[in-house]
Amino acid sequence: MKHLIGLDVGTNSCKALLWADGRVVGQSLAAYMPDMPRDGWVEQCPTVWWNGAKAAIRALLADFPGIEIAGLAASGQMHSSVFLDKSGNIIRKAIMWNDTRTTAQVSELNRIIGADKMLEHVQNPALEGFTLPKILWLKDNEPENFAKIAKIIMPKDYVNYRLTGRIATDISDAAGTLLFDVAKGRWSGEMAEMLGLPMDILPEVLQSIAPVGEIAPEIAAELGLPGGIMVFAGGADNSCAAIGMGMTRPGHGIISIGTSGTIMTMLENIDKINSKIHMLNYSIPDKYYAMGCMLCAGESLAWLRDILGIEYAEIDALATSAPDSGGLLFLPYLFGERCPVADPAARGVFFGISRKTTAAHMARAAMEGIAFNYRAILDEIETLAPIKKITITGGGARSPIFAQILADILARPLEIPENEEGPALGAAMIAAVGAGLYPDFATIHAAQPPATTITPNPTANHTPQYTKFRALYTATAPLFNQPISS
């Protein structure tokens, strides 16, 4: 039996997954943490991902000696910037997707190019999370490092480079740089020219299912792999998650509940644009997807876990024990926000605390606040295309109480697939199609087992709280940028 390896180069870990004949055979994980040297700054050294990928692969293969591997593909966090010099060496730590230091560069982009022209050239608004503002920040603040740049790639591309020696990216990751013309499927020379950026720092772009190259013999030996294993280009984590969850036709929405949170749906073409929603190339050739992203979904619960000094299971138990939030509202904007409000200065808020407020109310309100933000993103995405079916994935999908709260607030049934492994699973499927084991992704999913359905409570009515949630940000937004006097 031929097996495929899928990697997910994430923010807090690298996961390796072994997949064969339509099922997950095994998996492993190597954990690590990003650096946060200043408020709003998030960095990570690419060698952390490489070492994590090697550790995860070795741990995975230790349980399955002698198996046949037909190919490998990786997914990775979008937007995070890897700066390489002409020798392929790392110039500085990568600036991460959730780093919000680039507000001045976003303002400059809107001044030089204009918001409307940005949508025309790259079909996306200028936001702090994208790669381009990070490049401009480096140019403005570390000119000596900017001058060394020979190539800029994404996290999973760095792992592919270390595996094969070839520097390239895939179309779904290129689409998240703000330098890629999504509609035309090419780098935007117009954008680069207006900003004075050399085109040769941008890597070759491949389809997700295209081969990058074989694993270098010395790397294969180090990992305990036979020679000749092909590495395929893979994709951005959200694109891979959607592949893994079976998003192969329009009308299917995917909600990912990880460190960040996203809602996405597949598009056949880009004939409408919503400036709050990302328009991106999909890992299925010649297809697109619309995506809205919140920066702190699971991260909000991780923060609550840490300040209460408890585990996730205890947060679930607290939220389950409270019939409601006791009037408490929570804005999950710990790192700023991207959608439905693009505001790097926004911060988290608990509103409505009284003497009767308990930790159970806080746990419930945190989950509701995350779910309210998902509802706001869904409202925006459905201005582009209706969503008839929703599948949820990620760590938050494994919390019964959170899944139920989300279903109630969205007033939609939610499906949880049996193979709920997200981006690593999608990467393995990309390798399977790239290796020619399946003709397309729809064929893979036709044989998948049925999903579990979470049905919304028909008596639940969260619209009044949702309206108040949206009003709370509007009321507090002017205060976030005001300094606190001593």
C-alpha positions as CSV (number, residue, x, y, z in Angstrom):
1,M,0.0,0.0,0.0
2,K,1.3,3.4,-0.9
3,H,1.4,6.0,1.8
4,L,1.5,9.8,1.7
5,I,3.0,12.2,4.2
6,G,1.3,15.5,4.9
7,L,3.0,18.2,7.0
8,D,1.4,21.2,8.6
9,V,4.0,23.9,9.4
10,G,2.0,25.8,12.1
11,T,2.5,28.6,14.5
12,N,2.9,26.5,17.6
13,S,3.9,23.1,16.1
14,C,4.6,21.0,13.1
15,K,2.4,18.1,12.5
16,A,3.2,15.1,10.4
17,L,0.4,12.8,9.2
18,L,0.5,9.5,7.4
19,W,-2.4,8.8,5.0
20,A,-3.2,5.8,2.8
21,D,-6.3,4.5,1.0
22,G,-8.6,7.2,2.3
23,R,-7.7,7.0,6.0
24,V,-5.3,8.5,8.5
25,V,-2.8,5.8,9.5
26,G,-0.7,7.8,12.0
27,Q,0.4,11.2,13.1
28,S,3.0,13.0,15.2
29,L,3.7,16.5,16.4
30,A,6.7,18.6,17.3
31,A,5.8,21.6,19.5
32,Y,7.5,25.0,19.6
33,M,6.6,28.6,20.3
34,P,6.9,31.9,18.4
35,D,8.8,34.9,19.9
36,M,7.0,38.0,21.0
37,P,9.7,40.6,21.6
38,R,7.3,43.6,21.8
39,D,3.5,44.2,21.9
40,G,2.1,43.4,18.5
41,W,5.3,41.8,17.3
42,V,5.4,38.0,16.5
43,E,8.5,36.4,15.0
44,Q,9.9,32.9,14.5
45,C,13.2,31.5,13.1
46,P,12.6,29.3,10.1
47,T,15.0,26.8,11.4
48,V,12.5,26.1,14.2
49,W,10.0,24.9,11.5
50,W,12.7,22.8,9.8
51,N,13.8,21.1,13.0
52,G,10.1,20.6,13.9
53,A,9.4,19.1,10.5
54,K,12.3,16.7,10.8
55,A,11.4,15.7,14.4
56,A,7.7,15.1,13.4
57,I,8.7,13.0,10.3
58,R,11.1,10.9,12.3
59,A,8.6,10.3,15.1
60,L,5.9,9.3,12.5
61,L,8.1,6.9,10.6
62,A,9.4,5.3,13.9
63,D,5.9,3.6,14.2
64,F,5.8,2.4,10.6
65,P,9.2,1.1,9.5
66,G,9.6,-0.1,6.0
67,I,6.4,1.4,4.5
68,E,6.2,2.6,1.0
69,I,6.0,6.4,0.7
70,A,4.6,7.7,-2.6
71,G,5.0,11.4,-1.9
72,L,5.1,14.3,0.6
73,A,3.4,17.7,0.6
74,A,3.3,20.5,3.3
75,S,0.8,23.1,4.3
76,G,1.9,26.2,6.2
77,Q,0.9,29.4,8.0
78,M,0.0,32.0,5.4
79,H,1.7,35.5,5.0
80,S,4.6,34.9,7.3
81,S,7.7,36.1,5.5
82,V,11.0,34.2,5.1
83,F,13.9,36.4,3.9
84,L,16.7,34.6,2.2
85,D,20.0,35.9,0.9
86,K,21.7,34.9,-2.4
87,S,23.2,31.8,-0.7
88,G,19.8,30.7,0.5
89,N,20.6,31.6,4.1
90,I,18.1,33.2,6.5
91,I,18.6,36.9,6.9
92,R,16.5,37.4,10.0
93,K,13.7,35.8,11.9
94,A,10.4,35.5,9.9
95,I,7.8,38.2,10.6
96,M,4.6,36.2,11.3
97,W,1.1,36.3,10.0
98,N,-0.3,37.7,13.3
99,D,2.4,40.4,13.7
100,T,0.8,43.9,13.6
101,R,3.8,46.2,13.5
102,T,3.2,47.3,9.9
103,T,0.4,49.8,10.4
104,A,2.5,52.7,8.9
105,Q,3.3,50.5,5.8
106,V,-0.3,49.7,5.3
107,S,-1.1,53.4,5.4
108,E,1.7,54.1,2.9
109,L,0.4,51.4,0.6
110,N,-3.1,53.0,0.6
111,R,-1.5,56.4,0.0
112,I,0.7,55.3,-2.9
113,I,-1.5,52.8,-4.6
114,G,-5.0,53.5,-3.2
115,A,-7.5,51.1,-1.7
116,D,-9.5,50.7,-5.0
117,K,-6.3,50.1,-7.1
118,M,-5.2,47.5,-4.6
119,L,-8.4,45.6,-5.2
120,E,-7.9,46.0,-8.9
121,H,-4.3,44.7,-8.9
122,V,-4.3,42.0,-6.3
123,Q,-8.1,41.6,-5.4
124,N,-7.3,42.2,-1.6
125,P,-7.1,45.1,0.7
126,A,-3.9,46.1,2.4
127,L,-3.8,44.7,5.9
128,E,-1.0,44.2,8.5
129,G,-1.1,40.5,8.2
130,F,-0.1,40.2,4.6
131,T,3.5,39.7,3.4
132,L,4.0,42.9,1.4
133,P,3.7,45.3,4.4
134,K,6.3,43.1,6.2
135,I,8.7,43.6,3.2
136,L,8.1,47.3,3.3
137,W,8.7,47.4,7.1
138,L,12.0,45.7,6.6
139,K,12.9,48.2,3.9
140,D,12.0,51.1,6.2
141,N,13.5,49.8,9.4
142,E,16.2,47.4,8.6
143,P,17.6,48.6,5.2
144,E,20.8,46.6,5.7
145,N,18.7,43.4,5.9
146,F,16.5,44.4,3.0
147,A,19.5,44.9,0.8
148,K,20.5,41.3,1.3
149,I,17.2,39.8,0.1
150,A,17.4,37.5,-2.8
151,K,14.1,35.6,-2.3
152,I,11.1,35.9,-0.1
153,I,9.1,32.7,0.6
154,M,6.5,31.3,3.0
155,P,7.1,28.9,5.9
156,K,6.1,25.6,4.1
157,D,8.3,26.8,1.2
158,Y,11.3,27.0,3.5
159,V,10.7,23.4,4.6
160,N,10.3,22.3,0.9
161,Y,13.6,24.2,0.1
162,R,15.4,22.3,2.9
163,L,14.0,19.0,1.7
164,T,14.8,19.5,-2.0
165,G,17.1,22.4,-2.5
166,R,14.6,24.2,-4.8
167,I,13.2,27.6,-3.9
168,A,9.5,28.0,-5.0
169,T,6.1,28.7,-3.7
170,D,2.6,27.6,-4.6
171,I,-0.3,29.6,-6.0
172,S,-2.4,29.6,-2.8
173,D,0.5,30.9,-0.7
174,A,1.5,33.5,-3.4
175,A,-2.1,34.8,-3.3
176,G,-1.6,35.8,0.4
177,T,1.4,38.1,-0.2
178,L,-0.5,41.1,-1.6
179,L,1.9,41.0,-4.6
180,F,0.0,38.4,-6.6
181,D,-2.7,39.1,-9.1
182,V,-5.2,36.5,-8.0
183,A,-7.5,37.0,-11.0
184,K,-4.6,36.6,-13.6
185,G,-2.7,34.0,-11.6
186,R,0.7,35.8,-11.7
187,W,2.9,38.2,-9.8
188,S,1.7,41.8,-10.2
189,G,4.5,43.6,-11.9
190,E,2.4,46.8,-11.6
191,M,2.5,46.6,-7.8
192,A,6.2,45.9,-7.7
193,E,7.0,48.7,-10.0
194,M,4.9,51.3,-8.1
195,L,6.7,50.3,-4.9
196,G,10.1,50.0,-6.3
197,L,10.5,46.4,-5.5
198,P,12.6,44.1,-7.7
199,M,10.6,41.3,-9.3
200,D,13.5,38.8,-8.9
201,I,13.0,38.6,-5.1
202,L,9.7,36.8,-5.8
203,P,9.9,33.1,-6.1
204,E,8.7,30.8,-8.9
205,V,5.0,29.9,-8.5
206,L,3.7,26.3,-8.9
207,Q,0.3,24.7,-8.7
208,S,-0.2,23.0,-5.3
209,I,-0.2,19.5,-6.9
210,A,3.0,20.3,-9.0
211,P,6.3,18.5,-8.0
212,V,9.0,20.6,-6.4
213,G,11.6,17.9,-6.5
214,E,12.8,14.7,-4.9
215,I,14.0,14.8,-1.3
216,A,17.8,15.3,-1.3
217,P,19.6,11.9,-0.7
218,E,21.4,13.2,2.5
219,I,18.1,14.5,3.9
220,A,16.3,11.3,3.1
221,A,19.0,9.4,4.9
222,E,18.8,11.7,7.9
223,L,15.0,11.2,8.1
224,G,15.1,7.4,7.6
225,L,13.4,7.6,4.2
226,P,14.4,5.8,1.0
227,G,15.6,7.9,-1.9
228,G,13.4,9.2,-4.8
229,I,10.5,10.4,-2.8
230,M,8.8,13.4,-4.5
231,V,7.9,16.6,-2.7
232,F,4.8,18.4,-4.1
233,A,4.3,22.2,-3.7
234,G,1.5,21.9,-1.2
235,G,-0.4,25.0,-0.1
236,A,-1.4,27.6,2.4
237,D,-2.8,26.1,5.6
238,N,-6.4,27.4,5.0
239,S,-6.4,26.1,1.4
240,C,-5.1,22.7,2.6
241,A,-7.6,22.6,5.4
242,A,-10.4,23.1,2.9
243,I,-9.0,20.4,0.7
244,G,-8.9,18.0,3.7
245,M,-12.5,18.9,4.6
246,G,-13.8,18.2,1.1
247,M,-14.5,21.7,-0.2
248,T,-14.7,20.7,-3.9
249,R,-17.7,22.7,-5.1
250,P,-19.4,26.1,-4.5
251,G,-21.8,26.4,-1.6
252,H,-19.7,24.5,0.9
253,G,-18.2,26.6,3.7
254,I,-15.3,25.6,6.0
255,I,-14.9,27.0,9.4
256,S,-11.4,26.5,10.9
257,I,-11.0,26.9,14.6
258,G,-7.3,27.0,15.4
259,T,-5.1,29.7,16.9
260,S,-6.7,32.0,14.4
261,G,-10.1,31.4,12.9
262,T,-11.3,31.4,9.3
263,I,-14.4,30.9,7.2
264,M,-14.0,30.1,3.6
265,T,-16.0,29.0,0.6
266,M,-15.0,28.0,-3.0
267,L,-15.6,30.3,-5.9
268,E,-15.6,29.4,-9.6
269,N,-14.6,33.0,-10.5
270,I,-14.0,36.4,-9.1
271,D,-16.8,38.6,-10.3
272,K,-17.5,40.3,-7.0
273,I,-15.2,41.7,-4.4
274,N,-15.8,42.5,-0.7
275,S,-12.9,44.6,0.7
276,K,-13.3,42.9,4.1
277,I,-12.9,39.4,2.6
278,H,-9.7,37.9,1.1
279,M,-10.0,36.6,-2.4
280,L,-7.4,33.8,-3.0
281,N,-6.3,31.1,-5.4
282,Y,-7.3,27.6,-4.3
283,S,-5.2,24.4,-4.3
284,I,-7.6,23.1,-6.9
285,P,-6.3,24.4,-10.2
286,D,-8.2,27.3,-11.7
287,K,-10.5,27.7,-8.7
288,Y,-10.6,30.4,-6.0
289,Y,-11.9,30.8,-2.5
290,A,-13.2,33.7,-0.4
291,M,-11.9,33.8,3.2
292,G,-12.5,35.9,6.3
293,C,-9.9,35.6,9.1
294,M,-10.1,36.5,12.8
295,L,-6.7,36.6,14.5
296,C,-7.7,35.2,17.9
297,A,-10.1,32.3,17.9
298,G,-8.5,29.4,19.9
299,E,-5.8,31.9,21.0
300,S,-8.5,33.7,23.1
301,L,-9.3,30.5,24.9
302,A,-5.5,29.8,25.4
303,W,-5.2,33.2,27.0
304,L,-8.2,32.5,29.3
305,R,-6.7,29.1,30.2
306,D,-3.4,30.7,31.1
307,I,-4.8,33.5,33.3
308,L,-7.2,31.2,35.1
309,G,-4.4,28.6,35.5
310,I,-6.6,25.7,34.3
311,E,-6.7,23.3,31.3
312,Y,-9.0,23.4,28.3
313,A,-11.2,20.6,29.6
314,E,-11.9,22.8,32.7
315,I,-12.8,25.7,30.4
316,D,-15.3,23.4,28.7
317,A,-16.7,22.3,32.0
318,L,-17.1,25.9,33.2
319,A,-18.8,27.0,30.0
320,T,-21.1,23.9,30.1
321,S,-22.1,24.7,33.7
322,A,-23.3,28.2,32.9
323,P,-26.7,28.4,31.1
324,D,-25.7,31.8,29.7
325,S,-23.0,34.4,30.0
326,G,-24.7,36.3,32.8
327,G,-24.9,39.4,30.5
328,L,-21.1,39.3,29.9
329,L,-19.7,40.1,26.4
330,F,-16.2,39.4,25.1
331,L,-14.4,41.0,22.2
332,P,-11.7,38.5,21.1
333,Y,-9.3,41.1,19.7
334,L,-6.1,40.2,21.7
335,F,-3.8,40.9,18.7
336,G,-5.9,43.4,16.9
337,E,-8.3,42.2,14.3
338,R,-8.6,41.5,10.5
339,C,-12.2,40.6,9.8
340,P,-14.9,41.8,10.0
341,V,-13.0,44.9,11.3
342,A,-9.5,45.6,10.1
343,D,-8.0,47.2,13.2
344,P,-4.5,46.4,14.5
345,A,-5.1,48.6,17.5
346,A,-8.1,46.7,18.7
347,R,-7.8,44.8,21.9
348,G,-9.8,42.3,23.9
349,V,-12.7,43.5,26.1
350,F,-14.8,41.9,28.8
351,F,-18.0,44.1,29.0
352,G,-20.7,43.8,31.7
353,I,-18.8,42.5,34.6
354,S,-20.7,42.6,37.9
355,R,-20.2,41.2,41.4
356,K,-22.1,38.1,40.3
357,T,-19.8,37.4,37.4
358,T,-18.0,34.0,37.7
359,A,-15.3,32.2,35.9
360,A,-18.1,30.1,34.3
361,H,-19.6,33.3,32.8
362,M,-16.2,34.3,31.5
363,A,-15.6,31.0,29.8
364,R,-19.1,31.1,28.3
365,A,-18.7,34.7,27.2
366,A,-15.3,34.0,25.6
367,M,-16.8,31.2,23.5
368,E,-19.8,33.3,22.6
369,G,-17.5,36.2,21.6
370,I,-15.5,34.0,19.3
371,A,-18.7,32.6,17.8
372,F,-20.2,36.1,17.3
373,N,-17.1,37.1,15.3
374,Y,-17.5,34.1,13.1
375,R,-21.1,35.1,12.5
376,A,-20.0,38.6,11.5
377,I,-17.5,37.0,9.0
378,L,-20.2,34.7,7.6
379,D,-22.4,37.7,7.0
380,E,-19.7,39.3,4.9
381,I,-18.8,36.2,2.9
382,E,-22.4,35.6,2.0
383,T,-22.4,39.0,0.2
384,L,-20.3,37.1,-2.4
385,A,-21.8,33.6,-2.4
386,P,-24.4,31.7,-0.4
387,I,-23.2,28.9,1.8
388,K,-25.5,25.9,2.1
389,K,-23.3,23.5,4.0
390,I,-20.8,24.2,6.8
391,T,-18.0,21.9,7.9
392,I,-15.9,22.8,11.0
393,T,-12.4,21.8,11.7
394,G,-9.5,22.5,14.1
395,G,-9.0,22.1,17.8
396,G,-12.2,24.1,18.7
397,A,-14.3,21.6,16.7
398,R,-13.4,19.0,19.3
399,S,-15.1,20.9,22.1
400,P,-18.7,19.8,22.3
401,I,-19.8,22.9,24.1
402,F,-18.1,25.3,21.8
403,A,-19.4,23.5,18.7
404,Q,-22.9,23.8,20.1
405,I,-22.5,27.5,20.9
406,L,-21.2,28.1,17.4
407,A,-24.1,26.2,15.8
408,D,-26.7,28.1,18.0
409,I,-25.2,31.5,17.2
410,L,-24.8,30.8,13.5
411,A,-28.3,29.2,13.5
412,R,-26.8,26.6,11.1
413,P,-26.2,22.8,11.4
414,L,-22.4,22.1,11.5
415,E,-20.7,19.0,10.2
416,I,-17.6,17.5,11.8
417,P,-16.0,14.9,9.6
418,E,-14.5,11.7,10.9
419,N,-11.1,12.6,9.5
420,E,-10.9,16.0,11.3
421,E,-7.2,16.6,10.7
422,G,-7.3,19.9,8.8
423,P,-4.2,21.2,6.9
424,A,-1.9,18.1,7.3
425,L,-4.7,15.9,5.8
426,G,-5.2,18.2,2.9
427,A,-1.5,18.3,2.3
428,A,-1.4,14.5,2.1
429,M,-4.3,14.5,-0.3
430,I,-2.4,17.1,-2.5
431,A,0.5,14.7,-2.5
432,A,-1.9,11.8,-3.5
433,V,-3.3,13.7,-6.5
434,G,0.1,15.0,-7.4
435,A,1.5,11.5,-7.4
436,G,-1.3,10.4,-9.7
437,L,-3.0,8.0,-7.2
438,Y,-6.3,9.9,-7.6
439,P,-7.6,11.9,-10.5
440,D,-8.9,14.7,-8.4
441,F,-10.0,15.7,-4.8
442,A,-13.7,15.0,-5.4
443,T,-12.8,11.3,-6.0
444,I,-11.0,11.1,-2.7
445,H,-13.9,12.6,-0.8
446,A,-16.6,10.5,-2.5
447,A,-15.4,7.5,-0.4
448,Q,-15.1,9.3,2.9
449,P,-17.4,8.3,5.9
450,P,-20.3,10.5,6.8
451,A,-19.8,13.4,9.1
452,T,-21.3,14.0,12.6
453,T,-23.9,16.9,12.6
454,I,-24.3,19.5,15.3
455,T,-27.9,20.8,15.2
456,P,-28.6,24.3,16.5
457,N,-31.0,24.6,19.4
458,P,-34.3,25.8,17.7
459,T,-35.2,28.0,20.7
460,A,-31.8,29.7,20.8
461,N,-31.9,33.4,19.9
462,H,-28.6,35.2,20.1
463,T,-29.5,38.1,17.8
464,P,-29.9,40.7,20.6
465,Q,-26.4,39.7,22.0
466,Y,-24.9,39.7,18.5
467,T,-26.2,43.2,17.8
468,K,-24.8,44.4,21.1
469,F,-21.4,42.6,20.3
470,R,-21.1,44.5,17.0
471,A,-22.1,47.8,18.8
472,L,-19.5,47.2,21.5
473,Y,-16.5,47.3,19.1
474,T,-18.0,50.5,17.5
475,A,-18.2,52.1,20.9
476,T,-14.7,51.1,22.1
477,A,-12.8,51.5,18.8
478,P,-12.0,55.2,19.3
479,L,-10.3,54.4,22.6
480,F,-7.8,51.8,21.5
481,N,-5.4,54.3,20.0
482,Q,-5.6,56.8,22.8
483,P,-2.6,56.8,25.2
484,I,-3.2,56.2,28.9
485,S,-1.9,59.2,30.8
486,S,-0.1,58.7,34.1
